[in-house]
């Protein structure tokens, strides 16, 4: 499978699109000032204990306190708290993980009041970002994911991904990790570690252990609430989890991110540094690679599939409902049952894509077209499982019920991706009243006169809708040529298909927008 990553950086955020065989399957938007991302480690303070919930609320600097349940403490929480206390009391310079004597694991059926007290300082990791009115969900079972391994401080267990089926390979990996694992570190061996050499695994393990120990050195000067460790940003996390032989190109429109990603790839896969390319085209990067068009066609309440089948998607806080409709796709040459199966199989592929693209979590209920034969329902169930196999989020799929309903639960750690595709009317701007369209070119010309003659601007560029661009440049004595003769300055025109019909913007020679 051909995978491409398209990264669009702007002043406020970074948008990351993952394409599989040119089809958009994941879209991430990361604010440049994003805090409380999954994986970040904070030094927080316990605000209150809730015995009824067997949980605590912890101040991590967010407007709402973070929620920490007893089951999210982790078995080694007493070791973590002991080490944190010794470090805060000045032991960070001489206390190493190898010298530390861990505490016994806590009981699974214990009470949170036996472990935490109000105003106690705790080291926690963000497990779920703030969603809607809820604060972050946190855990004190801290772990760091690398390319091949996940390291868990204070644990001595070695676990292996269940997706590695070969008994010989599982035993080989376990022996390797046992020979190189530092004391007081647990290790989870990821699926991509299969077949890897000891040097690759050791480099990954040492870098993760170093990340933890560097963070501990910061604790001496930390004052809660404070971030201690930043997880990789979304771009690097996607590269870490997805980079493989089929990942053959990464396009970035920002030179700083280009260097960051290039340096990151050098550390995890030096042989693939050539796949990253700096995009310098004049057309916006998402528009150039067809991402904008796919976004517009893939979000919204109604999603149409090429054959005429369409989905209706409704959202609530924790439940998503998807209705499958055959539309005008009816093949008169086959029975109703076979036609329903063909429609449902086609819809299953698009639904799996939609779940990844929108990052829908919680409970998803899908109303497929009714099928009466058990064999066809099993075919649909298998198709849905096969399509969802590429989804990195944890999920569970129940077989179709006799009513044709399929229930899916899918892990939700971030707010759902929602792109508003309905545009404000470009003519009336929502007012219901319009200015005369014949005045559009006159308005542009008046603003141009002001910028050239009053503001003495040089090398101006005007971005317009492609229809307006064609009108302004049509003919040898075009309107643009008339402007040149009138103002003694050549004006660059740039067609932008994402503009609405009457939208235009003036850019200076640095390509910064001029507000008028």
Secondary structure as the mmCIF struct_conf table of DSSP 4:
data_model
#
loop_
_struct_conf.conf_type_id
_struct_conf.id
_struct_conf.beg_label_comp_id
_struct_conf.beg_label_asym_id
_struct_conf.beg_label_seq_id
_struct_conf.end_label_comp_id
_struct_conf.end_label_asym_id
_struct_conf.end_label_seq_id
STRN STRN1 UNK A 3 UNK A 9
BEND BEND1 UNK A 11 UNK A 12
STRN STRN2 UNK A 13 UNK A 20
TURN_TY1_P TURN_TY1_P1 UNK A 21 UNK A 22
STRN STRN3 UNK A 23 UNK A 31
TURN_TY1_P TURN_TY1_P2 UNK A 32 UNK A 33
BEND BEND2 UNK A 36 UNK A 36
TURN_TY1_P TURN_TY1_P3 UNK A 38 UNK A 39
STRN STRN4 UNK A 41 UNK A 50
TURN_TY1_P TURN_TY1_P4 UNK A 51 UNK A 54
STRN STRN5 UNK A 55 UNK A 59
BEND BEND3 UNK A 60 UNK A 64
HELX_LH_PP_P HELX_LH_PP_P1 UNK A 65 UNK A 65
STRN STRN6 UNK A 66 UNK A 69
HELX_RH_3T_P HELX_RH_3T_P1 UNK A 70 UNK A 72
BEND BEND4 UNK A 73 UNK A 73
TURN_TY1_P TURN_TY1_P5 UNK A 75 UNK A 76
HELX_RH_AL_P HELX_RH_AL_P1 UNK A 77 UNK A 86
HELX_RH_PI_P HELX_RH_PI_P1 UNK A 87 UNK A 91
TURN_TY1_P TURN_TY1_P6 UNK A 92 UNK A 94
TURN_TY1_P TURN_TY1_P7 UNK A 97 UNK A 99
HELX_LH_PP_P HELX_LH_PP_P2 UNK A 102 UNK A 107
TURN_TY1_P TURN_TY1_P8 UNK A 108 UNK A 109
HELX_RH_3T_P HELX_RH_3T_P2 UNK A 112 UNK A 114
TURN_TY1_P TURN_TY1_P9 UNK A 115 UNK A 115
TURN_TY1_P TURN_TY1_P10 UNK A 118 UNK A 119
STRN STRN7 UNK A 121 UNK A 128
TURN_TY1_P TURN_TY1_P11 UNK A 132 UNK A 133
STRN STRN8 UNK A 137 UNK A 139
BEND BEND5 UNK A 140 UNK A 141
STRN STRN9 UNK A 144 UNK A 145
BEND BEND6 UNK A 147 UNK A 148
STRN STRN10 UNK A 149 UNK A 153
TURN_TY1_P TURN_TY1_P12 UNK A 154 UNK A 154
STRN STRN11 UNK A 158 UNK A 160
TURN_TY1_P TURN_TY1_P13 UNK A 162 UNK A 163
HELX_RH_AL_P HELX_RH_AL_P2 UNK A 167 UNK A 180
HELX_LH_PP_P HELX_LH_PP_P3 UNK A 181 UNK A 182
TURN_TY1_P TURN_TY1_P14 UNK A 183 UNK A 184
STRN STRN12 UNK A 185 UNK A 189
HELX_RH_3T_P HELX_RH_3T_P3 UNK A 191 UNK A 193
TURN_TY1_P TURN_TY1_P15 UNK A 194 UNK A 195
HELX_RH_AL_P HELX_RH_AL_P3 UNK A 198 UNK A 218
HELX_RH_3T_P HELX_RH_3T_P4 UNK A 219 UNK A 221
BEND BEND7 UNK A 224 UNK A 225
STRN STRN13 UNK A 226 UNK A 229
HELX_LH_PP_P HELX_LH_PP_P4 UNK A 230 UNK A 233
HELX_RH_AL_P HELX_RH_AL_P4 UNK A 234 UNK A 242
BEND BEND8 UNK A 244 UNK A 244
TURN_TY1_P TURN_TY1_P16 UNK A 245 UNK A 246
STRN STRN14 UNK A 247 UNK A 252
BEND BEND9 UNK A 253 UNK A 253
HELX_RH_AL_P HELX_RH_AL_P5 UNK A 255 UNK A 268
HELX_RH_3T_P HELX_RH_3T_P5 UNK A 270 UNK A 275
STRN STRN15 UNK A 276 UNK A 278
BEND BEND10 UNK A 282 UNK A 283
HELX_RH_AL_P HELX_RH_AL_P6 UNK A 285 UNK A 288
TURN_TY1_P TURN_TY1_P17 UNK A 289 UNK A 290
HELX_RH_AL_P HELX_RH_AL_P7 UNK A 291 UNK A 298
BEND BEND11 UNK A 299 UNK A 301
STRN STRN16 UNK A 302 UNK A 304
TURN_TY1_P TURN_TY1_P18 UNK A 306 UNK A 307
BEND BEND12 UNK A 308 UNK A 308
STRN STRN17 UNK A 310 UNK A 315
BEND BEND13 UNK A 317 UNK A 318
STRN STRN18 UNK A 319 UNK A 325
TURN_TY1_P TURN_TY1_P19 UNK A 327 UNK A 328
TURN_TY1_P TURN_TY1_P20 UNK A 332 UNK A 333
BEND BEND14 UNK A 334 UNK A 334
HELX_RH_AL_P HELX_RH_AL_P8 UNK A 336 UNK A 358
TURN_TY1_P TURN_TY1_P21 UNK A 359 UNK A 359
STRN STRN19 UNK A 362 UNK A 367
HELX_LH_PP_P HELX_LH_PP_P5 UNK A 368 UNK A 370
HELX_RH_AL_P HELX_RH_AL_P9 UNK A 374 UNK A 388
TURN_TY1_P TURN_TY1_P22 UNK A 389 UNK A 390
BEND BEND15 UNK A 393 UNK A 393
STRN STRN20 UNK A 395 UNK A 397
HELX_LH_PP_P HELX_LH_PP_P6 UNK A 398 UNK A 400
TURN_TY1_P TURN_TY1_P23 UNK A 402 UNK A 403
BEND BEND16 UNK A 404 UNK A 404
STRN STRN21 UNK A 405 UNK A 410
BEND BEND17 UNK A 414 UNK A 414
HELX_LH_PP_P HELX_LH_PP_P7 UNK A 415 UNK A 417
HELX_LH_PP_P HELX_LH_PP_P8 UNK A 422 UNK A 425
TURN_TY1_P TURN_TY1_P24 UNK A 426 UNK A 430
BEND BEND18 UNK A 431 UNK A 432
HELX_RH_3T_P HELX_RH_3T_P6 UNK A 437 UNK A 439
HELX_RH_AL_P HELX_RH_AL_P10 UNK A 440 UNK A 449
HELX_RH_PI_P HELX_RH_PI_P2 UNK A 450 UNK A 454
BEND BEND19 UNK A 455 UNK A 455
BEND BEND20 UNK A 459 UNK A 459
STRN STRN22 UNK A 461 UNK A 464
HELX_RH_AL_P HELX_RH_AL_P11 UNK A 466 UNK A 473
BEND BEND21 UNK A 475 UNK A 477
HELX_RH_AL_P HELX_RH_AL_P12 UNK A 479 UNK A 487
BEND BEND22 UNK A 488 UNK A 489
STRN STRN23 UNK A 492 UNK A 495
TURN_TY1_P TURN_TY1_P25 UNK A 497 UNK A 498
BEND BEND23 UNK A 499 UNK A 499
TURN_TY1_P TURN_TY1_P26 UNK A 501 UNK A 502
STRN STRN24 UNK A 504 UNK A 507
TURN_TY1_P TURN_TY1_P27 UNK A 509 UNK A 510
BEND BEND24 UNK A 511 UNK A 511
HELX_LH_PP_P HELX_LH_PP_P9 UNK A 512 UNK A 512
STRN STRN25 UNK A 513 UNK A 514
HELX_LH_PP_P HELX_LH_PP_P10 UNK A 515 UNK A 515
#
